[in-house]
Amino acid sequence: MKQELICIVCPQGCRLLVEEHNGSYQVSGNTCKRGEQYGITEMTAPTRVITSTVCLKGGRYPRLPVKTNGAIPKKLIFDCMEQINQLTVYAPVKMGDVILKNVLDTGIDIISCRSAKSNEK
């Protein structure tokens, strides 16, 4: 089986060709080792970092940007978003605060991407 991919690990955007032969993968077209690993991972167990927003109460803005602090399996994206969409956070919040620990038992946390001060005086 052959698969053409564009590597997203660095800005070069190498065009990869990943070929599977009897359970092993050969990657060509990459200019660095990270591209090779990306091609193999995309074929065997693709993952993604999720970015979104959650409801913020008591802050200046109604939404707080959040993201996963690591990549989760691609097949869990919709389940992860379902959990994120149910969250409400109360200000104050600091950038990097854990909003949801160990989402979907992946070992990955949802963290705040911005600090939010409380509107209270």
Phi and psi in radians as a Rosetta constraint file:
Dihedral C 1 N 2 CA 2 C 2 CIRCULARHARMONIC -2.085 0.35
Dihedral N 2 CA 2 C 2 N 3 CIRCULARHARMONIC 2.526 0.35
Dihedral C 2 N 3 CA 3 C 3 CIRCULARHARMONIC -2.460 0.35
Dihedral N 3 CA 3 C 3 N 4 CIRCULARHARMONIC 2.285 0.35
Dihedral C 3 N 4 CA 4 C 4 CIRCULARHARMONIC -1.687 0.35
Dihedral N 4 CA 4 C 4 N 5 CIRCULARHARMONIC 2.341 0.35
Dihedral C 4 N 5 CA 5 C 5 CIRCULARHARMONIC -2.385 0.35
Dihedral N 5 CA 5 C 5 N 6 CIRCULARHARMONIC 2.745 0.35
Dihedral C 5 N 6 CA 6 C 6 CIRCULARHARMONIC -1.893 0.35
Dihedral N 6 CA 6 C 6 N 7 CIRCULARHARMONIC 2.142 0.35
Dihedral C 6 N 7 CA 7 C 7 CIRCULARHARMONIC -1.221 0.35
Dihedral N 7 CA 7 C 7 N 8 CIRCULARHARMONIC 2.365 0.35
Dihedral C 7 N 8 CA 8 C 8 CIRCULARHARMONIC -1.992 0.35
Dihedral N 8 CA 8 C 8 N 9 CIRCULARHARMONIC 0.199 0.35
Dihedral C 8 N 9 CA 9 C 9 CIRCULARHARMONIC -1.240 0.35
Dihedral N 9 CA 9 C 9 N 10 CIRCULARHARMONIC -0.653 0.35
Dihedral C 9 N 10 CA 10 C 10 CIRCULARHARMONIC -2.377 0.35
Dihedral N 10 CA 10 C 10 N 11 CIRCULARHARMONIC 3.012 0.35
Dihedral C 10 N 11 CA 11 C 11 CIRCULARHARMONIC -1.174 0.35
Dihedral N 11 CA 11 C 11 N 12 CIRCULARHARMONIC -0.168 0.35
Dihedral C 11 N 12 CA 12 C 12 CIRCULARHARMONIC -1.180 0.35
Dihedral N 12 CA 12 C 12 N 13 CIRCULARHARMONIC -0.538 0.35
Dihedral C 12 N 13 CA 13 C 13 CIRCULARHARMONIC 1.064 0.35
Dihedral N 13 CA 13 C 13 N 14 CIRCULARHARMONIC 0.835 0.35
Dihedral C 13 N 14 CA 14 C 14 CIRCULARHARMONIC -1.047 0.35
Dihedral N 14 CA 14 C 14 N 15 CIRCULARHARMONIC 2.495 0.35
Dihedral C 14 N 15 CA 15 C 15 CIRCULARHARMONIC -1.536 0.35
Dihedral N 15 CA 15 C 15 N 16 CIRCULARHARMONIC 1.980 0.35
Dihedral C 15 N 16 CA 16 C 16 CIRCULARHARMONIC -1.747 0.35
Dihedral N 16 CA 16 C 16 N 17 CIRCULARHARMONIC 2.566 0.35
Dihedral C 16 N 17 CA 17 C 17 CIRCULARHARMONIC -2.112 0.35
Dihedral N 17 CA 17 C 17 N 18 CIRCULARHARMONIC 2.043 0.35
Dihedral C 17 N 18 CA 18 C 18 CIRCULARHARMONIC -1.904 0.35
Dihedral N 18 CA 18 C 18 N 19 CIRCULARHARMONIC 2.155 0.35
Dihedral C 18 N 19 CA 19 C 19 CIRCULARHARMONIC -2.087 0.35
Dihedral N 19 CA 19 C 19 N 20 CIRCULARHARMONIC 2.382 0.35
Dihedral C 19 N 20 CA 20 C 20 CIRCULARHARMONIC -1.853 0.35
Dihedral N 20 CA 20 C 20 N 21 CIRCULARHARMONIC 2.265 0.35
Dihedral C 20 N 21 CA 21 C 21 CIRCULARHARMONIC -2.319 0.35
Dihedral N 21 CA 21 C 21 N 22 CIRCULARHARMONIC 1.888 0.35
Dihedral C 21 N 22 CA 22 C 22 CIRCULARHARMONIC 0.926 0.35
Dihedral N 22 CA 22 C 22 N 23 CIRCULARHARMONIC 0.757 0.35
Dihedral C 22 N 23 CA 23 C 23 CIRCULARHARMONIC 1.533 0.35
Dihedral N 23 CA 23 C 23 N 24 CIRCULARHARMONIC -0.087 0.35
Dihedral C 23 N 24 CA 24 C 24 CIRCULARHARMONIC -1.955 0.35
Dihedral N 24 CA 24 C 24 N 25 CIRCULARHARMONIC 2.688 0.35
Dihedral C 24 N 25 CA 25 C 25 CIRCULARHARMONIC -2.055 0.35
Dihedral N 25 CA 25 C 25 N 26 CIRCULARHARMONIC 2.418 0.35
Dihedral C 25 N 26 CA 26 C 26 CIRCULARHARMONIC -2.119 0.35
Dihedral N 26 CA 26 C 26 N 27 CIRCULARHARMONIC 2.248 0.35
Dihedral C 26 N 27 CA 27 C 27 CIRCULARHARMONIC -1.973 0.35
Dihedral N 27 CA 27 C 27 N 28 CIRCULARHARMONIC 2.319 0.35
Dihedral C 27 N 28 CA 28 C 28 CIRCULARHARMONIC -2.261 0.35
Dihedral N 28 CA 28 C 28 N 29 CIRCULARHARMONIC 2.778 0.35
Dihedral C 28 N 29 CA 29 C 29 CIRCULARHARMONIC 1.679 0.35
Dihedral N 29 CA 29 C 29 N 30 CIRCULARHARMONIC -0.179 0.35
Dihedral C 29 N 30 CA 30 C 30 CIRCULARHARMONIC -1.437 0.35
Dihedral N 30 CA 30 C 30 N 31 CIRCULARHARMONIC 2.566 0.35
Dihedral C 30 N 31 CA 31 C 31 CIRCULARHARMONIC -1.806 0.35
Dihedral N 31 CA 31 C 31 N 32 CIRCULARHARMONIC -0.072 0.35
Dihedral C 31 N 32 CA 32 C 32 CIRCULARHARMONIC -2.514 0.35
Dihedral N 32 CA 32 C 32 N 33 CIRCULARHARMONIC 2.893 0.35
Dihedral C 32 N 33 CA 33 C 33 CIRCULARHARMONIC -1.119 0.35
Dihedral N 33 CA 33 C 33 N 34 CIRCULARHARMONIC -0.557 0.35
Dihedral C 33 N 34 CA 34 C 34 CIRCULARHARMONIC -1.110 0.35
Dihedral N 34 CA 34 C 34 N 35 CIRCULARHARMONIC -0.584 0.35
Dihedral C 34 N 35 CA 35 C 35 CIRCULARHARMONIC -1.148 0.35
Dihedral N 35 CA 35 C 35 N 36 CIRCULARHARMONIC -0.672 0.35
Dihedral C 35 N 36 CA 36 C 36 CIRCULARHARMONIC -1.081 0.35
Dihedral N 36 CA 36 C 36 N 37 CIRCULARHARMONIC -0.825 0.35
Dihedral C 36 N 37 CA 37 C 37 CIRCULARHARMONIC -1.112 0.35
Dihedral N 37 CA 37 C 37 N 38 CIRCULARHARMONIC -0.704 0.35
Dihedral C 37 N 38 CA 38 C 38 CIRCULARHARMONIC -1.037 0.35
Dihedral N 38 CA 38 C 38 N 39 CIRCULARHARMONIC -0.811 0.35
Dihedral C 38 N 39 CA 39 C 39 CIRCULARHARMONIC -1.065 0.35
Dihedral N 39 CA 39 C 39 N 40 CIRCULARHARMONIC -0.745 0.35
Dihedral C 39 N 40 CA 40 C 40 CIRCULARHARMONIC -1.162 0.35
Dihedral N 40 CA 40 C 40 N 41 CIRCULARHARMONIC -0.781 0.35
Dihedral C 40 N 41 CA 41 C 41 CIRCULARHARMONIC -1.093 0.35
Dihedral N 41 CA 41 C 41 N 42 CIRCULARHARMONIC -0.720 0.35
Dihedral C 41 N 42 CA 42 C 42 CIRCULARHARMONIC -1.084 0.35
Dihedral N 42 CA 42 C 42 N 43 CIRCULARHARMONIC -0.548 0.35
Dihedral C 42 N 43 CA 43 C 43 CIRCULARHARMONIC -1.452 0.35
Dihedral N 43 CA 43 C 43 N 44 CIRCULARHARMONIC -0.533 0.35
Dihedral C 43 N 44 CA 44 C 44 CIRCULARHARMONIC -1.771 0.35
Dihedral N 44 CA 44 C 44 N 45 CIRCULARHARMONIC -0.738 0.35
Dihedral C 44 N 45 CA 45 C 45 CIRCULARHARMONIC -2.755 0.35
Dihedral N 45 CA 45 C 45 N 46 CIRCULARHARMONIC 1.327 0.35
Dihedral C 45 N 46 CA 46 C 46 CIRCULARHARMONIC -1.122 0.35
Dihedral N 46 CA 46 C 46 N 47 CIRCULARHARMONIC 2.490 0.35
Dihedral C 46 N 47 CA 47 C 47 CIRCULARHARMONIC -2.299 0.35
Dihedral N 47 CA 47 C 47 N 48 CIRCULARHARMONIC 2.813 0.35
Dihedral C 47 N 48 CA 48 C 48 CIRCULARHARMONIC -2.540 0.35
Dihedral N 48 CA 48 C 48 N 49 CIRCULARHARMONIC 2.614 0.35
Dihedral C 48 N 49 CA 49 C 49 CIRCULARHARMONIC -1.557 0.35
Dihedral N 49 CA 49 C 49 N 50 CIRCULARHARMONIC 2.348 0.35
Dihedral C 49 N 50 CA 50 C 50 CIRCULARHARMONIC -1.779 0.35
Dihedral N 50 CA 50 C 50 N 51 CIRCULARHARMONIC 2.321 0.35
Dihedral C 50 N 51 CA 51 C 51 CIRCULARHARMONIC -2.124 0.35
Dihedral N 51 CA 51 C 51 N 52 CIRCULARHARMONIC 2.462 0.35
Dihedral C 51 N 52 CA 52 C 52 CIRCULARHARMONIC -2.847 0.35
Dihedral N 52 CA 52 C 52 N 53 CIRCULARHARMONIC -2.860 0.35
Dihedral C 52 N 53 CA 53 C 53 CIRCULARHARMONIC -2.367 0.35
Dihedral N 53 CA 53 C 53 N 54 CIRCULARHARMONIC 2.739 0.35
Dihedral C 53 N 54 CA 54 C 54 CIRCULARHARMONIC -2.208 0.35
Dihedral N 54 CA 54 C 54 N 55 CIRCULARHARMONIC 2.817 0.35
Dihedral C 54 N 55 CA 55 C 55 CIRCULARHARMONIC -1.151 0.35
Dihedral N 55 CA 55 C 55 N 56 CIRCULARHARMONIC 2.329 0.35
Dihedral C 55 N 56 CA 56 C 56 CIRCULARHARMONIC -2.087 0.35
Dihedral N 56 CA 56 C 56 N 57 CIRCULARHARMONIC 2.166 0.35
Dihedral C 56 N 57 CA 57 C 57 CIRCULARHARMONIC -1.862 0.35
Dihedral N 57 CA 57 C 57 N 58 CIRCULARHARMONIC 2.436 0.35
Dihedral C 57 N 58 CA 58 C 58 CIRCULARHARMONIC 1.398 0.35
Dihedral N 58 CA 58 C 58 N 59 CIRCULARHARMONIC 0.189 0.35
Dihedral C 58 N 59 CA 59 C 59 CIRCULARHARMONIC -1.976 0.35
Dihedral N 59 CA 59 C 59 N 60 CIRCULARHARMONIC 3.128 0.35
Dihedral C 59 N 60 CA 60 C 60 CIRCULARHARMONIC -1.179 0.35
Dihedral N 60 CA 60 C 60 N 61 CIRCULARHARMONIC -0.654 0.35
Dihedral C 60 N 61 CA 61 C 61 CIRCULARHARMONIC -1.959 0.35
Dihedral N 61 CA 61 C 61 N 62 CIRCULARHARMONIC 2.697 0.35
Dihedral C 61 N 62 CA 62 C 62 CIRCULARHARMONIC -1.393 0.35
Dihedral N 62 CA 62 C 62 N 63 CIRCULARHARMONIC -0.240 0.35
Dihedral C 62 N 63 CA 63 C 63 CIRCULARHARMONIC -2.241 0.35
Dihedral N 63 CA 63 C 63 N 64 CIRCULARHARMONIC 2.619 0.35
Dihedral C 63 N 64 CA 64 C 64 CIRCULARHARMONIC -2.118 0.35
Dihedral N 64 CA 64 C 64 N 65 CIRCULARHARMONIC 2.176 0.35
Dihedral C 64 N 65 CA 65 C 65 CIRCULARHARMONIC -1.231 0.35
Dihedral N 65 CA 65 C 65 N 66 CIRCULARHARMONIC 2.407 0.35
Dihedral C 65 N 66 CA 66 C 66 CIRCULARHARMONIC -2.394 0.35
Dihedral N 66 CA 66 C 66 N 67 CIRCULARHARMONIC 2.867 0.35
Dihedral C 66 N 67 CA 67 C 67 CIRCULARHARMONIC -2.719 0.35
Dihedral N 67 CA 67 C 67 N 68 CIRCULARHARMONIC 2.880 0.35
Dihedral C 67 N 68 CA 68 C 68 CIRCULARHARMONIC -1.373 0.35
Dihedral N 68 CA 68 C 68 N 69 CIRCULARHARMONIC 2.566 0.35
Dihedral C 68 N 69 CA 69 C 69 CIRCULARHARMONIC -1.555 0.35
Dihedral N 69 CA 69 C 69 N 70 CIRCULARHARMONIC 0.276 0.35
Dihedral C 69 N 70 CA 70 C 70 CIRCULARHARMONIC -3.009 0.35
Dihedral N 70 CA 70 C 70 N 71 CIRCULARHARMONIC 3.072 0.35
Dihedral C 70 N 71 CA 71 C 71 CIRCULARHARMONIC -1.495 0.35
Dihedral N 71 CA 71 C 71 N 72 CIRCULARHARMONIC 2.464 0.35
Dihedral C 71 N 72 CA 72 C 72 CIRCULARHARMONIC -1.954 0.35
Dihedral N 72 CA 72 C 72 N 73 CIRCULARHARMONIC 2.765 0.35
Dihedral C 72 N 73 CA 73 C 73 CIRCULARHARMONIC -0.991 0.35
Dihedral N 73 CA 73 C 73 N 74 CIRCULARHARMONIC 2.385 0.35
Dihedral C 73 N 74 CA 74 C 74 CIRCULARHARMONIC -0.979 0.35
Dihedral N 74 CA 74 C 74 N 75 CIRCULARHARMONIC -0.577 0.35
Dihedral C 74 N 75 CA 75 C 75 CIRCULARHARMONIC -1.189 0.35
Dihedral N 75 CA 75 C 75 N 76 CIRCULARHARMONIC -0.250 0.35
Dihedral C 75 N 76 CA 76 C 76 CIRCULARHARMONIC -1.724 0.35
Dihedral N 76 CA 76 C 76 N 77 CIRCULARHARMONIC 0.054 0.35
Dihedral C 76 N 77 CA 77 C 77 CIRCULARHARMONIC -1.001 0.35
Dihedral N 77 CA 77 C 77 N 78 CIRCULARHARMONIC -0.857 0.35
Dihedral C 77 N 78 CA 78 C 78 CIRCULARHARMONIC -1.168 0.35
Dihedral N 78 CA 78 C 78 N 79 CIRCULARHARMONIC -0.666 0.35
Dihedral C 78 N 79 CA 79 C 79 CIRCULARHARMONIC -1.154 0.35
Dihedral N 79 CA 79 C 79 N 80 CIRCULARHARMONIC -0.684 0.35
Dihedral C 79 N 80 CA 80 C 80 CIRCULARHARMONIC -1.101 0.35
Dihedral N 80 CA 80 C 80 N 81 CIRCULARHARMONIC -0.794 0.35
Dihedral C 80 N 81 CA 81 C 81 CIRCULARHARMONIC -1.107 0.35
Dihedral N 81 CA 81 C 81 N 82 CIRCULARHARMONIC -0.603 0.35
Dihedral C 81 N 82 CA 82 C 82 CIRCULARHARMONIC -1.065 0.35
Dihedral N 82 CA 82 C 82 N 83 CIRCULARHARMONIC -0.755 0.35
Dihedral C 82 N 83 CA 83 C 83 CIRCULARHARMONIC -1.202 0.35
Dihedral N 83 CA 83 C 83 N 84 CIRCULARHARMONIC -0.716 0.35
Dihedral C 83 N 84 CA 84 C 84 CIRCULARHARMONIC -1.074 0.35
Dihedral N 84 CA 84 C 84 N 85 CIRCULARHARMONIC -0.736 0.35
Dihedral C 84 N 85 CA 85 C 85 CIRCULARHARMONIC -1.163 0.35
Dihedral N 85 CA 85 C 85 N 86 CIRCULARHARMONIC -0.299 0.35
Dihedral C 85 N 86 CA 86 C 86 CIRCULARHARMONIC -1.573 0.35
Dihedral N 86 CA 86 C 86 N 87 CIRCULARHARMONIC -0.110 0.35
Dihedral C 86 N 87 CA 87 C 87 CIRCULARHARMONIC -1.442 0.35
Dihedral N 87 CA 87 C 87 N 88 CIRCULARHARMONIC 2.510 0.35
Dihedral C 87 N 88 CA 88 C 88 CIRCULARHARMONIC -2.279 0.35
Dihedral N 88 CA 88 C 88 N 89 CIRCULARHARMONIC 2.278 0.35
Dihedral C 88 N 89 CA 89 C 89 CIRCULARHARMONIC -2.012 0.35
Dihedral N 89 CA 89 C 89 N 90 CIRCULARHARMONIC 2.521 0.35
Dihedral C 89 N 90 CA 90 C 90 CIRCULARHARMONIC -1.934 0.35
Dihedral N 90 CA 90 C 90 N 91 CIRCULARHARMONIC 2.278 0.35
Dihedral C 90 N 91 CA 91 C 91 CIRCULARHARMONIC -1.200 0.35
Dihedral N 91 CA 91 C 91 N 92 CIRCULARHARMONIC 2.604 0.35
Dihedral C 91 N 92 CA 92 C 92 CIRCULARHARMONIC -1.467 0.35
Dihedral N 92 CA 92 C 92 N 93 CIRCULARHARMONIC 2.632 0.35
Dihedral C 92 N 93 CA 93 C 93 CIRCULARHARMONIC -2.380 0.35
Dihedral N 93 CA 93 C 93 N 94 CIRCULARHARMONIC 2.449 0.35
Dihedral C 93 N 94 CA 94 C 94 CIRCULARHARMONIC -1.819 0.35
Dihedral N 94 CA 94 C 94 N 95 CIRCULARHARMONIC 2.578 0.35
Dihedral C 94 N 95 CA 95 C 95 CIRCULARHARMONIC -1.007 0.35
Dihedral N 95 CA 95 C 95 N 96 CIRCULARHARMONIC 2.294 0.35
Dihedral C 95 N 96 CA 96 C 96 CIRCULARHARMONIC 1.661 0.35
Dihedral N 96 CA 96 C 96 N 97 CIRCULARHARMONIC -0.176 0.35
Dihedral C 96 N 97 CA 97 C 97 CIRCULARHARMONIC -1.061 0.35
Dihedral N 97 CA 97 C 97 N 98 CIRCULARHARMONIC 2.460 0.35
Dihedral C 97 N 98 CA 98 C 98 CIRCULARHARMONIC -1.336 0.35
Dihedral N 98 CA 98 C 98 N 99 CIRCULARHARMONIC 2.125 0.35
Dihedral C 98 N 99 CA 99 C 99 CIRCULARHARMONIC -1.622 0.35
Dihedral N 99 CA 99 C 99 N 100 CIRCULARHARMONIC -0.679 0.35
Dihedral C 99 N 100 CA 100 C 100 CIRCULARHARMONIC -2.504 0.35
Dihedral N 100 CA 100 C 100 N 101 CIRCULARHARMONIC 2.059 0.35
Dihedral C 100 N 101 CA 101 C 101 CIRCULARHARMONIC -1.495 0.35
Dihedral N 101 CA 101 C 101 N 102 CIRCULARHARMONIC 2.418 0.35
Dihedral C 101 N 102 CA 102 C 102 CIRCULARHARMONIC 0.918 0.35
Dihedral N 102 CA 102 C 102 N 103 CIRCULARHARMONIC 0.985 0.35
Dihedral C 102 N 103 CA 103 C 103 CIRCULARHARMONIC -1.024 0.35
Dihedral N 103 CA 103 C 103 N 104 CIRCULARHARMONIC 2.233 0.35
Dihedral C 103 N 104 CA 104 C 104 CIRCULARHARMONIC 0.939 0.35
Dihedral N 104 CA 104 C 104 N 105 CIRCULARHARMONIC 0.558 0.35
Dihedral C 104 N 105 CA 105 C 105 CIRCULARHARMONIC 0.973 0.35
Dihedral N 105 CA 105 C 105 N 106 CIRCULARHARMONIC 0.629 0.35
Dihedral C 105 N 106 CA 106 C 106 CIRCULARHARMONIC -1.642 0.35
Dihedral N 106 CA 106 C 106 N 107 CIRCULARHARMONIC -0.236 0.35
Dihedral C 106 N 107 CA 107 C 107 CIRCULARHARMONIC 1.469 0.35
Dihedral N 107 CA 107 C 107 N 108 CIRCULARHARMONIC 0.022 0.35
Dihedral C 107 N 108 CA 108 C 108 CIRCULARHARMONIC -1.810 0.35
Dihedral N 108 CA 108 C 108 N 109 CIRCULARHARMONIC 2.424 0.35
Dihedral C 108 N 109 CA 109 C 109 CIRCULARHARMONIC -1.827 0.35
Dihedral N 109 CA 109 C 109 N 110 CIRCULARHARMONIC 2.702 0.35
Dihedral C 109 N 110 CA 110 C 110 CIRCULARHARMONIC -1.626 0.35
Dihedral N 110 CA 110 C 110 N 111 CIRCULARHARMONIC 2.187 0.35
Dihedral C 110 N 111 CA 111 C 111 CIRCULARHARMONIC -2.143 0.35
Dihedral N 111 CA 111 C 111 N 112 CIRCULARHARMONIC 2.750 0.35
Dihedral C 111 N 112 CA 112 C 112 CIRCULARHARMONIC -1.304 0.35
Dihedral N 112 CA 112 C 112 N 113 CIRCULARHARMONIC 2.430 0.35
Dihedral C 112 N 113 CA 113 C 113 CIRCULARHARMONIC -1.797 0.35
Dihedral N 113 CA 113 C 113 N 114 CIRCULARHARMONIC 0.034 0.35
Dihedral C 113 N 114 CA 114 C 114 CIRCULARHARMONIC -2.682 0.35
Dihedral N 114 CA 114 C 114 N 115 CIRCULARHARMONIC 2.600 0.35
Dihedral C 114 N 115 CA 115 C 115 CIRCULARHARMONIC -1.428 0.35
Dihedral N 115 CA 115 C 115 N 116 CIRCULARHARMONIC 2.574 0.35
Dihedral C 115 N 116 CA 116 C 116 CIRCULARHARMONIC -2.381 0.35
Dihedral N 116 CA 116 C 116 N 117 CIRCULARHARMONIC 2.030 0.35
Dihedral C 116 N 117 CA 117 C 117 CIRCULARHARMONIC -1.383 0.35
Dihedral N 117 CA 117 C 117 N 118 CIRCULARHARMONIC 2.740 0.35
Dihedral C 117 N 118 CA 118 C 118 CIRCULARHARMONIC -1.360 0.35
Dihedral N 118 CA 118 C 118 N 119 CIRCULARHARMONIC 2.512 0.35
Dihedral C 118 N 119 CA 119 C 119 CIRCULARHARMONIC -1.302 0.35
Dihedral N 119 CA 119 C 119 N 120 CIRCULARHARMONIC -0.223 0.35
Dihedral C 119 N 120 CA 120 C 120 CIRCULARHARMONIC -1.172 0.35
Dihedral N 120 CA 120 C 120 N 121 CIRCULARHARMONIC 2.450 0.35
